[in-house]
Amino acid sequence: MLNKVQQFIESHQLMAHDKRYLVAVSGGADSVCLLLMLKQMGYAIDAVHCNFHLRGEESNRDEAFVKDLCKKYNIELHIIHFDTETYAKIHHVSIEMAARQLRYRYFEELRQDIGADDICVAHHQDDSVETVLINLIRGTGIHGLGGIRPRNGHIVRPLLCLNRDNIEKWLHNKRQAFVTDSTNLKADVVRNKLRLNVLPILHQINPHANDGILITARRTNEAVAVYDAAIKQTLGRLIHADSIDINTLIQEPSPESVLYEWLSPMGFQPMIIEQISQSLPQLKPGSEWISDTHQLTISRGRLCAELIQAPRPTLRIPEEGNYAYEENTMFHIRVTPGKKLIRSNETTCLDAAKVHFPLTIRPVQKGDRFQPYGMKGTKLVSDYLTDRHLNIFEKRRTLVVCDANQQIIWLVGHRPDANFCLTDNTTETLSITIEIQKCEGK
């Protein structure tokens, strides 16, 4: 048994004898087995126990058992207590999810505090089988059908080569006691219902059902590796400026898979992605979908995605000077003698005598109209931006500068209004420059 686990650790490069590890110990058979095996193999380990105070005296019994166990084997122990029910109410999550969030957050904080390399948890093959079935009935897709991975970041699972029978027999042979969580014997949550009700029926149909599910999970992981590589290549080829050409997307073997891998990290739900995929040829320009973090629209035959941003503010400019519009955006307003023309998208030069303060900087509004320099007559700003091939998100980000009469004097980054431009009679030049500072790391 020890050799089997050691070979599994080595084959997946999970642990090394010159590193330090935290071992999560509940007191149950799985975690006790993991702790003692790693201790016997000579790994440098500390134990960590979470008391969630969900089972009354039983929770205190588990804590006392883990204390005695670690004292017996001279293993340093870290204990934390949680008010799990209050946390669940505050964060509107289930008790099960609350306990999961609390323990893994604490594990990571403790790992960093004591300088441990990874956190060892005692998931085994039966847990992986249950996870496959849970993900199957939840419809999580092929990534959920690969079972539990040996490593997930700093979480490692050295016992995934064993099943529950292996673990209990090993402890029995060592005459090592463990505690039993009474809640695991109640068919109340999904995992318990599968373990207590569904899996026994599957074993009646096929005594080797677990083995079959694990084989399928392993083969699924192999297929997922090929799928992920192909999807990464496809997304790299199709995505330009956070958008995808719809006609090109339709030609792909599975447009829905491409959309799912692109949009699901942005928070779009599978049902929405499926609807978009099925409607691709009929999607109309201007159609929009919104997730918690992103917005998606159709513009000029492309699906365009963008992070949802707060509405841009309105800023009053009483006189010339330097003004912070947003955190990374500055406007510099200067009046200089004579006629001075600067040719740049970031700067406009106007006849100062024609412009009256205070100025206003604001986002484009519906119905905004101006006379673009070089054109005759006025034009809706929205039409002008459409002619410039801007999508709906770019239009919403566009700013205008207005004078005291709320007349647009500059469509920022594009054109000034012809009525305010420099002429041969100009004696003073009003220059307005927008400066956008790049965020660190971009």
C-alpha positions as CSV (number, residue, x, y, z in Angstrom):
1,M,0.0,0.0,0.0
2,L,2.8,2.4,0.9
3,N,4.7,1.6,-2.3
4,K,1.5,2.1,-4.3
5,V,1.0,5.6,-2.8
6,Q,4.7,6.5,-3.1
7,Q,4.7,5.5,-6.8
8,F,1.6,7.6,-7.4
9,I,3.2,10.6,-5.7
10,E,6.3,10.2,-7.8
11,S,4.5,9.6,-11.1
12,H,2.5,12.8,-10.7
13,Q,5.3,14.7,-9.0
14,L,3.1,15.6,-6.1
15,M,5.7,15.8,-3.2
16,A,9.4,15.9,-2.4
17,H,11.2,15.0,0.7
18,D,13.0,18.4,0.9
19,K,9.7,20.3,1.1
20,R,7.2,21.0,3.8
21,Y,3.5,20.1,3.7
22,L,0.2,20.7,5.5
23,V,-2.0,17.7,5.9
24,A,-5.8,18.3,6.4
25,V,-7.0,15.9,9.1
26,S,-10.6,15.6,10.0
27,G,-10.2,12.5,12.1
28,G,-12.0,10.3,9.6
29,A,-10.4,7.1,8.1
30,D,-9.2,8.9,4.9
31,S,-7.3,11.7,6.5
32,V,-5.9,9.6,9.3
33,C,-4.6,7.2,6.7
34,L,-3.0,10.0,4.7
35,L,-1.4,11.5,7.8
36,L,0.2,8.3,8.9
37,M,1.3,7.2,5.5
38,L,3.1,10.5,4.8
39,K,4.6,10.4,8.3
40,Q,5.8,6.8,7.7
41,M,7.2,7.8,4.2
42,G,9.3,10.5,5.9
43,Y,7.8,13.6,4.5
44,A,8.0,16.9,6.5
45,I,4.4,17.5,7.6
46,D,2.2,19.6,9.9
47,A,-1.4,18.7,10.5
48,V,-4.3,21.1,10.3
49,H,-7.8,20.5,11.7
50,C,-11.0,22.6,11.2
51,N,-13.7,22.6,13.8
52,F,-16.9,23.8,12.0
53,H,-19.1,23.4,15.1
54,L,-21.9,21.8,13.1
55,R,-22.3,18.5,15.0
56,G,-22.3,19.6,18.6
57,E,-20.3,17.3,20.9
58,E,-19.3,15.2,17.9
59,S,-17.3,18.1,16.5
60,N,-15.4,18.5,19.8
61,R,-14.8,14.7,19.9
62,D,-13.2,14.9,16.5
63,E,-10.9,17.7,17.6
64,A,-9.9,15.8,20.7
65,F,-9.1,12.7,18.6
66,V,-6.9,14.6,16.2
67,K,-5.1,16.2,19.1
68,D,-4.3,12.8,20.6
69,L,-3.3,11.4,17.3
70,C,-0.8,14.1,16.5
71,K,0.6,14.0,20.0
72,K,1.1,10.3,19.7
73,Y,3.0,10.6,16.5
74,N,4.8,13.9,17.4
75,I,3.2,15.9,14.6
76,E,2.7,19.6,14.9
77,L,-1.0,20.5,14.8
78,H,-2.8,23.7,13.8
79,I,-6.5,24.0,14.8
80,I,-9.1,26.6,13.8
81,H,-12.7,27.1,14.8
82,F,-15.4,28.4,12.5
83,D,-18.9,29.7,13.0
84,T,-20.0,28.0,9.8
85,E,-23.8,28.6,10.1
86,T,-23.3,32.4,10.5
87,Y,-20.9,32.5,7.6
88,A,-23.4,30.6,5.4
89,K,-26.2,33.0,6.3
90,I,-24.1,36.1,5.6
91,H,-22.8,34.9,2.3
92,H,-26.1,33.1,1.2
93,V,-24.4,29.8,0.5
94,S,-25.1,26.2,1.7
95,I,-23.5,24.9,4.8
96,E,-21.5,22.5,2.7
97,M,-20.2,25.3,0.5
98,A,-19.5,27.5,3.5
99,A,-17.4,24.8,5.1
100,R,-15.5,24.3,1.8
101,Q,-14.8,28.0,1.4
102,L,-13.7,28.5,5.0
103,R,-11.4,25.6,5.2
104,Y,-9.6,26.1,1.8
105,R,-9.2,29.8,2.5
106,Y,-7.6,29.0,5.9
107,F,-5.5,26.3,4.4
108,E,-3.9,28.7,1.9
109,E,-3.4,31.4,4.6
110,L,-1.7,28.9,6.9
111,R,0.4,27.5,4.1
112,Q,1.8,30.9,3.4
113,D,2.2,31.8,7.1
114,I,4.3,28.7,7.9
115,G,6.1,28.5,4.5
116,A,4.7,25.1,3.5
117,D,4.9,24.2,-0.2
118,D,1.5,22.4,-0.6
119,I,-1.6,21.2,1.2
120,C,-2.3,17.5,1.2
121,V,-6.0,16.3,1.3
122,A,-7.3,12.8,1.5
123,H,-9.6,12.4,-1.5
124,H,-9.5,8.9,-2.9
125,Q,-11.0,6.9,-5.8
126,D,-14.5,6.7,-4.4
127,D,-14.5,10.5,-4.0
128,S,-13.5,10.8,-7.7
129,V,-16.3,8.5,-8.8
130,E,-18.8,10.5,-6.8
131,T,-17.5,13.7,-8.3
132,V,-17.9,12.3,-11.9
133,L,-21.5,11.4,-11.2
134,I,-22.2,14.8,-9.6
135,N,-20.8,16.7,-12.5
136,L,-22.6,14.4,-14.9
137,I,-26.0,15.2,-13.5
138,R,-25.1,18.9,-13.2
139,G,-24.2,19.0,-16.9
140,T,-20.8,20.6,-16.3
141,G,-19.4,19.3,-19.7
142,I,-16.4,17.2,-20.4
143,H,-14.0,19.0,-18.1
144,G,-16.2,17.8,-15.2
145,L,-16.1,14.1,-16.2
146,G,-12.4,13.7,-15.6
147,G,-12.9,13.2,-11.9
148,I,-10.6,14.7,-9.2
149,R,-7.2,15.7,-10.3
150,P,-4.0,14.7,-8.3
151,R,-3.0,18.4,-8.2
152,N,-5.0,21.7,-8.2
153,G,-2.7,24.6,-7.6
154,H,-1.3,24.0,-4.1
155,I,-3.8,21.3,-3.3
156,V,-2.4,17.7,-3.7
157,R,-4.2,14.4,-3.4
158,P,-1.7,11.5,-2.8
159,L,-4.5,8.9,-2.1
160,L,-6.2,9.0,-5.5
161,C,-4.7,5.6,-6.2
162,L,-6.6,4.0,-3.4
163,N,-10.3,3.3,-2.7
164,R,-12.2,3.4,0.6
165,D,-11.8,-0.4,1.2
166,N,-8.0,-0.1,0.8
167,I,-7.8,2.7,3.3
168,E,-9.9,1.0,6.0
169,K,-8.1,-2.3,5.6
170,W,-4.7,-0.5,6.0
171,L,-5.9,1.2,9.2
172,H,-7.4,-2.1,10.5
173,N,-4.1,-3.9,9.9
174,K,-2.3,-1.1,11.9
175,R,-5.0,-1.3,14.6
176,Q,-5.4,2.4,14.1
177,A,-8.7,3.9,15.2
178,F,-10.6,6.8,13.5
179,V,-13.8,8.7,14.0
180,T,-16.9,8.6,11.8
181,D,-18.8,11.7,10.8
182,S,-22.5,10.9,11.5
183,T,-23.6,13.3,8.8
184,N,-22.0,11.1,6.1
185,L,-24.6,8.4,7.0
186,K,-27.5,10.7,6.1
187,A,-28.8,10.9,2.6
188,D,-29.4,14.6,2.8
189,V,-26.8,16.3,0.4
190,V,-26.2,15.3,-3.2
191,R,-22.9,13.5,-2.5
192,N,-24.4,11.4,0.4
193,K,-27.4,10.5,-1.8
194,L,-25.1,9.2,-4.5
195,R,-22.9,7.3,-2.0
196,L,-25.7,5.8,0.0
197,N,-28.5,5.3,-2.6
198,V,-27.2,5.5,-6.2
199,L,-23.8,3.7,-6.1
200,P,-25.2,0.6,-4.4
201,I,-27.6,0.2,-7.3
202,L,-24.9,0.7,-9.8
203,H,-22.8,-2.0,-8.0
204,Q,-25.8,-4.4,-8.3
205,I,-25.8,-3.8,-12.0
206,N,-22.0,-4.0,-12.3
207,P,-19.9,-5.0,-9.3
208,H,-17.0,-3.2,-11.0
209,A,-18.9,0.1,-11.7
210,N,-16.4,2.2,-9.9
211,D,-13.6,0.8,-12.0
212,G,-15.5,1.5,-15.2
213,I,-16.3,5.1,-14.2
214,L,-12.6,5.7,-13.3
215,I,-11.4,4.2,-16.6
216,T,-13.9,6.5,-18.4
217,A,-12.7,9.5,-16.3
218,R,-9.0,8.7,-17.2
219,R,-9.9,8.4,-20.9
220,T,-11.9,11.6,-20.7
221,N,-8.9,13.5,-19.3
222,E,-6.8,12.3,-22.3
223,A,-9.5,13.5,-24.7
224,V,-9.8,16.8,-22.8
225,A,-6.0,17.4,-23.2
226,V,-6.5,17.1,-27.0
227,Y,-9.7,19.2,-26.9
228,D,-8.0,22.0,-24.9
229,A,-5.0,22.2,-27.2
230,A,-7.3,22.5,-30.2
231,I,-9.6,25.1,-28.6
232,K,-6.6,27.2,-27.5
233,Q,-5.3,27.2,-31.1
234,T,-8.8,28.0,-32.5
235,L,-9.4,30.9,-30.1
236,G,-6.0,32.3,-30.9
237,R,-6.9,32.2,-34.5
238,L,-10.4,33.6,-34.2
239,I,-10.3,36.2,-31.5
240,H,-9.2,39.7,-32.5
241,A,-9.7,42.7,-30.2
242,D,-12.0,40.6,-28.0
243,S,-14.3,39.8,-30.9
244,I,-15.0,36.9,-33.3
245,D,-16.2,37.1,-36.9
246,I,-19.5,35.2,-37.0
247,N,-19.2,33.9,-40.5
248,T,-15.8,32.4,-39.7
249,L,-17.1,31.0,-36.4
250,I,-20.0,29.2,-38.2
251,Q,-17.4,27.3,-40.3
252,E,-15.8,25.7,-37.3
253,P,-16.6,22.0,-36.5
254,S,-18.3,23.0,-33.2
255,P,-19.1,26.8,-32.9
256,E,-20.9,26.1,-29.6
257,S,-17.7,24.6,-28.1
258,V,-15.7,27.6,-29.2
259,L,-18.2,30.0,-27.8
260,Y,-18.4,28.1,-24.5
261,E,-14.7,28.2,-24.0
262,W,-14.5,31.9,-24.9
263,L,-17.6,33.1,-23.0
264,S,-17.9,30.9,-19.9
265,P,-14.8,32.5,-18.2
266,M,-16.7,35.8,-18.6
267,G,-19.6,34.5,-16.6
268,F,-22.0,33.7,-19.4
269,Q,-24.2,30.7,-18.6
270,P,-24.3,27.5,-20.7
271,M,-27.9,28.1,-21.6
272,I,-27.2,31.6,-23.0
273,I,-24.2,30.3,-24.9
274,E,-26.3,27.6,-26.4
275,Q,-29.0,30.1,-27.5
276,I,-26.4,32.3,-29.1
277,S,-24.8,29.4,-30.9
278,Q,-28.1,28.1,-32.3
279,S,-29.0,31.6,-33.5
280,L,-25.7,32.6,-35.0
281,P,-26.9,33.0,-38.7
282,Q,-29.9,35.1,-37.6
283,L,-28.3,37.3,-35.0
284,K,-29.1,41.0,-35.5
285,P,-26.7,43.9,-35.1
286,G,-27.1,45.5,-31.7
287,S,-28.3,42.4,-30.0
288,E,-26.8,42.3,-26.4
289,W,-26.2,39.8,-23.7
290,I,-24.9,40.6,-20.2
291,S,-23.3,38.5,-17.5
292,D,-22.3,39.6,-14.1
293,T,-19.0,40.9,-15.4
294,H,-19.2,41.2,-19.2
295,Q,-21.4,42.4,-22.0
296,L,-21.6,40.9,-25.5
297,T,-23.0,42.4,-28.6
298,I,-23.2,42.1,-32.4
299,S,-21.4,44.7,-34.5
300,R,-20.6,44.6,-38.2
301,G,-20.8,40.8,-38.4
302,R,-18.7,40.2,-35.2
303,L,-19.5,39.1,-31.7
304,C,-17.8,41.6,-29.5
305,A,-17.2,41.1,-25.7
306,E,-16.2,43.7,-23.2
307,L,-15.8,44.0,-19.4
308,I,-18.7,45.9,-17.9
309,Q,-17.5,49.4,-16.9
310,A,-19.0,52.0,-14.7
311,P,-20.8,54.8,-16.5
312,R,-18.3,57.6,-17.4
313,P,-18.7,60.8,-15.4
314,T,-19.4,64.4,-16.4
315,L,-16.7,66.9,-15.6
316,R,-17.0,70.7,-15.5
317,I,-14.0,72.7,-16.6
318,P,-14.2,76.3,-15.3
319,E,-10.9,77.5,-16.8
320,E,-7.7,76.3,-18.5
321,G,-5.5,73.9,-16.5
322,N,-4.9,70.1,-15.9
323,Y,-7.9,68.0,-15.0
324,A,-8.2,64.3,-13.9
325,Y,-11.2,62.9,-15.6
326,E,-10.9,59.3,-14.6
327,E,-8.2,57.4,-12.7
328,N,-6.0,57.0,-15.7
329,T,-7.3,59.9,-17.9
330,M,-6.1,63.5,-17.9
331,F,-7.2,66.5,-19.9
332,H,-4.8,69.4,-20.4
333,I,-6.4,72.7,-21.5
334,R,-4.2,75.6,-22.6
335,V,-4.7,79.0,-24.2
336,T,-1.6,80.2,-26.1
337,P,-1.1,83.4,-28.2
338,G,-1.4,83.1,-32.0
339,K,-2.5,80.4,-34.3
340,K,-0.9,77.0,-33.4
341,L,-2.1,73.8,-35.0
342,I,-1.1,70.4,-33.6
343,R,-2.1,67.5,-35.8
344,S,-2.9,64.6,-33.4
345,N,-5.9,62.5,-32.5
346,E,-5.2,63.2,-28.9
347,T,-5.2,67.0,-29.3
348,T,-7.6,69.5,-30.8
349,C,-6.7,73.1,-31.5
350,L,-9.6,75.7,-31.5
351,D,-10.1,79.4,-31.9
352,A,-10.1,80.5,-28.2
353,A,-12.3,83.5,-29.0
354,K,-15.1,81.2,-30.2
355,V,-15.1,79.0,-27.1
356,H,-16.8,80.1,-23.9
357,F,-16.0,78.6,-20.5
358,P,-17.1,76.6,-18.5
359,L,-16.5,73.5,-20.7
360,T,-18.1,70.1,-20.0
361,I,-16.5,66.7,-20.7
362,R,-19.1,63.9,-20.9
363,P,-20.0,60.7,-22.7
364,V,-21.9,60.8,-26.0
365,Q,-25.6,61.1,-25.5
366,K,-28.5,60.0,-27.8
367,G,-29.3,62.8,-30.3
368,D,-25.9,64.5,-30.0
369,R,-25.1,66.4,-33.2
370,F,-22.1,68.4,-34.5
371,Q,-20.5,69.6,-37.7
372,P,-17.4,67.6,-38.2
373,Y,-14.4,69.6,-39.5
374,G,-14.1,69.2,-43.3
375,M,-17.8,68.4,-43.8
376,K,-20.8,70.5,-44.7
377,G,-23.8,70.4,-42.5
378,T,-24.3,68.7,-39.2
379,K,-24.3,65.0,-38.5
380,L,-25.5,62.8,-35.6
381,V,-22.5,61.7,-33.5
382,S,-23.8,58.2,-33.5
383,D,-23.9,58.1,-37.3
384,Y,-20.4,59.6,-37.5
385,L,-19.0,56.9,-35.2
386,T,-20.8,54.2,-37.1
387,D,-19.1,55.5,-40.3
388,R,-15.8,55.2,-38.4
389,H,-16.6,51.4,-37.8
390,L,-16.9,51.7,-34.0
391,N,-18.9,49.0,-32.2
392,I,-21.5,49.8,-29.6
393,F,-19.0,49.5,-26.7
394,E,-16.5,51.9,-28.3
395,K,-19.4,54.3,-29.0
396,R,-20.4,54.3,-25.3
397,R,-16.8,55.0,-24.3
398,T,-16.5,58.0,-26.6
399,L,-16.4,61.5,-25.0
400,V,-17.4,64.9,-26.2
401,V,-16.2,68.4,-25.0
402,C,-19.0,71.0,-24.9
403,D,-18.8,74.8,-24.4
404,A,-20.8,76.9,-22.0
405,N,-23.8,76.7,-24.5
406,Q,-23.5,72.9,-24.5
407,Q,-22.4,72.9,-28.1
408,I,-20.0,70.1,-29.0
409,I,-16.6,71.6,-29.8
410,W,-14.7,68.3,-30.0
411,L,-15.6,64.7,-30.5
412,V,-12.7,63.5,-28.4
413,G,-10.1,61.5,-30.4
414,H,-11.9,62.1,-33.7
415,R,-12.9,65.6,-35.0
416,P,-13.5,69.1,-33.8
417,D,-16.7,71.0,-34.7
418,A,-16.0,73.1,-37.8
419,N,-17.6,76.2,-36.2
420,F,-14.8,76.4,-33.6
421,C,-11.7,75.6,-35.7
422,L,-8.8,77.9,-36.3
423,T,-8.9,80.5,-39.0
424,D,-6.6,83.1,-40.5
425,N,-8.1,85.6,-38.0
426,T,-7.3,83.5,-34.9
427,T,-5.3,85.4,-32.3
428,E,-5.3,82.8,-29.5
429,T,-5.4,79.0,-29.7
430,L,-7.2,76.8,-27.2
431,S,-5.7,73.4,-27.2
432,I,-7.3,70.4,-25.5
433,T,-5.3,67.2,-25.0
434,I,-6.4,63.9,-23.6
435,E,-3.7,61.8,-22.0
436,I,-4.5,58.2,-21.2
437,Q,-2.0,56.5,-18.9
438,K,-1.4,52.8,-19.4
439,C,-2.2,50.7,-16.4
440,E,0.7,48.8,-14.8
441,G,1.3,45.5,-16.4
442,K,-0.5,46.4,-19.7
